[in-house]
Amino acid sequence: MRLQRYLAASGVASRRRSEELIAGGLVRVNGRVVRELGTKVADGDVVEYGGRIVAPATEHTYLVMNKPLGVMTTMRDPEGRRTVVDLLRRAPSAARVVPVGRLDYDTAGVLLLTDDGALAHVLTHPRFGVEKTYRATLRGRLTPQDTAALRAGVRLADGPAEPVPVRVIALRNDVSVVDVTVHEGRNRLVRRIFEAVGHSVVDLVRLRFGPISLGDLAVGDVRPATEREIAALHALRHGSGQAISSAPEPA
């Protein structure tokens, strides 16, 4: 197993962040600092980070958070802003989990945290196209022409967006509330596709991430994933993504 994958599976950090830790000389294998990203770890090797021995978990932890606005989806922030770690302090079995993907500082909603690095890789890899559903409050009244454009796929600065289904929840003269489901993981994608049809997003909440639904989880709270959710996550890892995306946990 490559060292960065080993660190991710041990809950140290995401695979990308683990690569940064290795390149920065912060990881030791058998007492020696290792900086080469291609380094392989075999049975019997001792891996250390931060002065402690790390190893992949034999039983994984899966936590679901309702991330509030104004919280960073990182384990630490150089600017001193509040992070998901602050919310995890009161959660059981949270010592080794890391967030799967990211929610922007100004986006709230469901966030999965786990020490299962292999699963986190699947959930964030573009090839698997894990569904994410958001409720967006827009400035202005969304027209049928706007909805048709979104369903056809709008053009963005970094390339065309995939067609997205849009469900209108409420329309008023100066505001629209809609649900939208996306598969892509591009930066601030939901905000940008609505801006492309002339509507800025004033509030954004993620309702669903793959098989994990927000339900009635209070803002800022954390709960263990249910057995059904965990089974659905494992099925996704083994290639049953289509069945999972169509059968979310009841809210």
N, C-alpha and C positions, 0 to 999 in steps of 0.2 A: 504494500500500500504506500502511495506517495505520502510524504511527510505532511503536506498541506491538507490532504484528505484525512489523514490520521488526526490532525489537530481539530479539524471541523467535526469529525465523528466523536471527538472527546469533549465537545462543547466549549472549546477554548474561544473560537471565533468562527465567522464564516470562512469559506475556502479562500475567497479573495483577501480577506483581512489576514488570514493565516499566512498567505504568501508574503504579505508585508512584514509580518512578525519574523518570518524566516530570513528575509532579505536584510532586516534590521539587526540580525545577530542576537535575537532574543530567545532562540530555541536551542536546546542542547539535546544531542542524541549520544547516549553512552558517555556522558560527561564532556562531550566536545561540541563547541558551537558550530552549527551547520547553517550555511547561507545559500546552498544550492537548492533550487526549487525542485529538481528532479530526484532528490534523495529518497530512497526507498526505506521503509521501516519494516523489519521482519519480526517474527515472534522472538521474544527474549530481549529485544532492544528496549532501552529505558529512555523515554522522552520526557524532557523537563521544560516547563515554561513558568516564568515568574517564581523560580525557586522551588517549584513543586512538581512531582511526577504526575503526568497526565496519561489517561488511557481511555479508549472508547467505552462508553457505558454499555453494560450488558442488558439493562432495562432502561428504556428511554422515557423521558418526561415530555409531555405535550400540554402546554398551557395556552389558554385563549384569553386575550386581553381586549377590553374596549378602550382603545387608546384615546385620550382626550386631545383636544386642540392644544397647541403650545407645548408639546412633548416631543423630543427627538427620538427617532427609532434607531438609536445607537446605544452602545454600552457605556459610552462616555462622550462628553462634549467639551472641546477646548474653550468654548465661550462660556462655559458654566451654566448652560441652559439645562432645564430638567430633562431627564431621559427616562426610558422605560425601566431602567434599573431602579429608579426611585419608587416606581409602582410595584416592582417585584419584591421589594424587601419584606412585604407582609404576606407574600405568597409562599406556600409550602413547596419544597423540592425545586426551588428555582435557582439554586446556586450556579448551575452549569448551562442553563438555557440561553439561547441567543435568538433574536428576532429573525423570522423567515421573510426576506424581502424588506421593503420599507414602506412606511406611510409618511407623507410629507409632514412637516412641522404644523402646517395649517390644514391638515386633513385628519379627521377622527375615524374611529370605527374598529372593526375586527382585525386583530393581529395575532398570528400564531407564533409561539416561541417554543423552541425545542432544543434538545441536545443531540438529536438525530440528524447528523450532518448529511447522510446519504439522502434522506427524505427532503431536507432543505434544498439540496441541489436540484432534485427533480421539480420541486414546487416553483423554483425560480428560473429554471432553464426555459428559454423561449420555445424549444422544440415541443414541450409538453402543453403549452398554451393553456395553463390553468385559468379557469374563469374567475373573474372578480366583478362583483356587482356593487355599484355605488348609487347612493341617492344624492342628487345634485340640486341645489337651489340656485336658479339662474336669475340674472337681472334681465327683465324684459319678458315678453310673451313669446314662447316658442311656437312657431307657425308650422303647418303641415309641410311646407316647403323645406323648412329647417330639418324637420324629422326625416324627410325623404333623403336629404343630402347626407345626413349622418348614417342612414341605413345603406346608402350607396358607397360611403367611404369618402371622407374629405381629404384634401391635400394639406400637408403640414410642411414646415421648413425642412424637416429631416426625412421626408418621404411620405407617401400616401398612407393614411390610416386604414385599417381594416374596417369593413362595414360593421356597424354596431346596432344591436336592437335597442330601441328606446321605448320606455313605457311612461306615459304621462300620468302623474299622480294628481297634480292640481295646476290650474292655469288661472292667473289673474292678470289685470292690465299691466302691472309692473314687475311681476315675478312669476316664475314657473318652477314647479317641482317635478323632477323626473327621475326614473331609475334607468341606469345604463349598465350593460355588461360588456366587459372587454377581456381580450385574451392577451394582448400585448403588455409588455412591461416597460414601455418607454417613459422617460421622465415627464411627469405632470401631464400625462396623456389625456386624461378626462377633461382637465381644464382647457387644454389646447384644442380639442376637437369642438368644444362648445364655442370657444372664442372664434374658431374658423367659420362658424355660422352666425357670428355677431352677438353672442351672449357670454358675458363674464360669469364665472361661478362665484357666488358669495358664500356658499356653505357646501361642504362635501363630506359625506360619511360613507365608509365602506361597510356594506351590509353583509357581504359574503366573500369568502376566500376559499375557492374550491368547495370542499364539503363542509367547511366551517362557517356557520351562520352567527350573526351577532345576537339574534334573539332579544331577550329582555335583560341582558347583562348590563349593569349600570356603568356609567362612564367612570373610567379609572379602575374598575374592578377586574380581577383575574380569577379564572376558574380552570380546573382540570378539563381537558377534552373528554368527551363521553366515549364509552366503549364503541359506539356506532361510528363516531367521528374518527377514532383511531383506526378502526377497521377500514374505513373509507380511505384514509390517508395511506395505509399499507397497500390497499388495492391500487391506488394511483401510482405508487412506487413500482408496482409490478405490471404496469401498463394498462390498467383499466380506467384510464382517465375519463373516457366518455360517459361511462356508467355513473361515475362519481359526480361529475359536473351537473348531471340531470337529476340527482337525488340528494339535495342538501338536507341537513338536519332540520327538523321542524322548528320554527321559531316559537 
